Amino acid sequence: MILDGKAVSEKRLEILKEKIDESGLYPRLATVIVGNDPASQMYVRMKHRACERVGIGSVGIELPEDASTERVLETIARLNNDPDIDGILVQLPLPRGVDTTRVIDAVAPIKDVDGFHPFNLGRLLAGKPVYAPCTPQGIMTILDEYGIPARGQRAVVVGRSIDVGRPMAALLLNADATVTICHSKTRNIEDETRNADILVSAVGRAKFVRPEMVKVGATVIDVGINYDEQGKLCGDIDFEAVRERAGAITPVPGGVGPMTIATLMENTFKAARLRTCCDETAR
């Protein structure tokens, strides 16, 4: 079974548009991009198009490649204090001269629709998330939409990044899966992955996961965006080889990527609702 993230995202965005129309709210998302990396610029454009589609206002702020950490922090502070902005997204990666940790920590937790602030990651780990990082949450949505339960399943996450691997493990744990995280120092990684009912790969290595690493009938989720030796877009999974062994698998492209953007839109609407709730309480 091919897990069509594009189709799921289309469905979710249509539902979200209806919810926003019915709410009477006008959520607004601010994106901050530093430098002129083509991939980052493309991702930001895609996010702004999604905003337009569902009725979310968007503001794009572009800073030069040589912008200092302090200048980025000043921009974040201004957006934090802007009552018309519900969500803030800082496009990663940032240039080497910018302190990424300080920038992420500077975003107000209530506006951190990417879910990377330590407050939001802590809530996620505690099992009481406000915003979960968009890619892992999007994966959980795909599993739910296709009726693939995590409860009682053995889940293996390959990769321990703070934006995908670790929050993915927390979400699976919160869903009652038994979770193992593998990384570059894991010994005999194949022994771990072969036991997985749900296998999520987020290592950024083209076709890293081969058929012999996958349990027959497993659900295989590919987070990777890579290029093979022929320059063709591919994921972490050797898709054509593994699909014959897996019970369900996400393609690249068209799998996890669209769900990341759809989840960002959902988080932004959630931020608008939370702001409205807080404003009414304050009155």
N, C-alpha and C positions, 0 to 999 in steps of 0.2 A: 504494500500500500504506500503510495506516494503522499506525504503530508504536505498539502498545498498551502503554504503560508500566504501566498498571494490571494487565494480565494478566501481564506479565513479573514485576512486583513480587510478585504473589500466588504465583507459582511459586517465586520466590527465597525468600520468607518461609517457605513450607512446607518447602523443602529445609533452610533454616537451622534451623527448629524441630527437625527430625530430627537434625541435626548436634549441636545443643545438648543434646538429650535423650541422645544416645549418648555425649557427651563426659564427662558427670558433673560438668560445671562449672555454676556459677550466676553468669553475668556480671551486672554491675550498672552502670547508667548513671545519672549525676547530671546534671540539667539546671539551669541557672541562668538565670533571667529577671529583668530589672530593669525595673520600671515595669509599666503595665497596658495596653499596646498590644493591642487585640483580635486583630489578625492574629497577632502573636507568641504570644499565649496559645493561640490555636487550633492553631498549628503544634506547640507544646509538647504539647498534649493528644493530638494525633495521634501524636506520637513515643512518648508513654507508652502509648497503646493498642497500638502496634506491639510495644513491649517485652513487654507482657502476653501478647500473642498467641504470641510465639516463645519465651517462657521466660526473658526477661531482666528482672531486678529493676530498678526505677527509683525514683529519689529526686528530687523536685522542690523546688528552692529558689527562693523568690520574694523579691525585694528591692524596696523602694519606689522610686518614680520619682526621688526626691531622694537616693538612695544615692550616696555619694562613691566615687571611684575606689578609695580605700584600703579601703573596706568591701568592695567587690567583690573586690579582691585578697586580702583576708583570707579570704573565702569560698573562693576558688580554692585558696589555700594549705592550708586545712583539708581540702579534697577531695583535693588532691595527696597528702597525708599519710595519708589514710584507706585502709588496706589492703583494705577491702571494696568500694572503688569502682574499677572498671576503666576507665570512660570518662567524660569530662567534656565537656558541650556547653554553651557559652554562647550563648544565643539572641540573634541579631543582627537588627536594629540595636540598639545600646545607646543610652540617652538621651544627649543632647548633652553633659551634664555629666560623662560617664564617658569616660576615655581608652581607646578601643577597642584601640589597639595594645598598650598596657601589659597589658591584660587578656588578650588573645590570647597574648602572649608569656609570660604567667605560668603558663599551663596546662602541666603536665608533658608533654613530647612523647609519652611512652609512653601517656598517657591522652587525648591530643588526637585523639579519634575524628572530629572535624570536618576534620582535616587542614590547619588554618590556621597552625599554629605555624611559624616560620621554619625550624626543623630539618626538619619534614616537607615543607615546600614545597621546601627545598633538595634533599632526597632525591628528590623527584619530578622536579625539574629535572635531576638527575644520572642519571635513568633507573632509580633503585633505591628506589621509594617504599615506605614503611611503611604510612602511611595517605594516600590521596588524598582531596581534598575530595569530599563526597558527591554533589553534583549532577554534576560532570564525570565521576566514576567511574560513576555511574548511567547516564549517556549512553553510555559505552563498553560497559556491560553490555547496553543495548538493541541497540546495533549488533551485538554478538557474538551475542545471542540470535536476531536476525533474519538472521544470516549476511551482514552488510554489512561487507566488509573495509575497513580504513583503509590498509593497505599499498599504496603506490604511488599513492594518490589525492590529488587536490588538495583540501585542507580550508581553509575560511575561517571564522574565528571573529570575529563582530561583537561587540565589547565586550572591554575589557581589565581588568575587575575582578579583584581578588586572590582572590575566592571562586569565580568561575566562569571568566571569560575566559582569564586567564593559565594556570591549571592545566589548563583544557580544551585549550589549545594544546600544553601539555607532554605530556599524555596522548596526543594525536593524533601528536605528533612521536615519542614513544616507540613508537608503533604503526606507525612507518615511513610516515606521511603527510607530504606536503609542505604546510607550514602557513603561512598568512598571517593576521595579526591586524589587524582594522580597528577604528577608533575615531572619535571626534568630529572628529579632525584629518585623517582620511584623505581624500585628494582622489579625486573620481570613484569613490565607493565601489561604485557599480553595476558598474564595470568589473572590480572584484575579485570581487564576489559571483557574477557571471555565469560565472566560470571555475571555480566550486567544484563538485566532485563531492559533497562533504559540506559543508553550510552550517549553522553553529550560530549562532543569534542570541540574545544575552544583553544587550540594551541597555535593556530596560524602557520601550519606547515602543510603544504600541498599534498593531498592524498596520503596523509600520515596513517590513517586507520585503514588497514587492509582486511580482507575477508577472514583470515585466520585469527584476527583479534576480536571477532564479533560472534556472539552466541546466536545460534540458529533461532530465528523468530524474534530477535530483540528489536526494540524501537531505537533507531539511531538518529540523533539530532546533530546536524552539522552547522557550527557557528562560524567556520572559517571562511575568509575571503582571500583567495590566493590565486596565483597564476602558475600553470604547469610549465614544463620545459618548452612547449610549443607556444607559450604565451596565451593560452586559453584559460578563461576564468574557471576556477574550481574551488572546492572546499577542502576541509581537513580529511574528508572521507573519500576513499576511492569509490565513487558513486556507482559506476557501472558494474564493478566487481562485487561490491558489498550488497547492492540491492537484491541480488539473487539469494542472499543468505538472511537478510533482515526481514522482520515481519512488517516494519514500517520505517520509512526513511524520508528525511527532508532533502530536497534538491538545493543546489547552488547554481544559479540564482533562483529566487522564487520560493525559498523556504523561510528561514528565520528573519531575513532582512526586512521584508514588508511588515512583519509583526512588530519589529522594533519601533518603526515609525507609528504604527497604529496605537501601540501602547503609550508612546509619548503623547499622542493626542488625548488618550483617555486620562493620563495623569494630569494633563493641563486642565481638562474639564474638572477633574477632581479638585485641583488646586483652586479653581474659581468657586466651586461649591463650598470648600472649606473657608475661603476668604469671606464669602457672603455670610456663612454661619458665624464666623468670628465677629464680623462687623455688626450683625444683629445682636449678638451677645453683648458687645461693647455698648450698644445703645441702651 
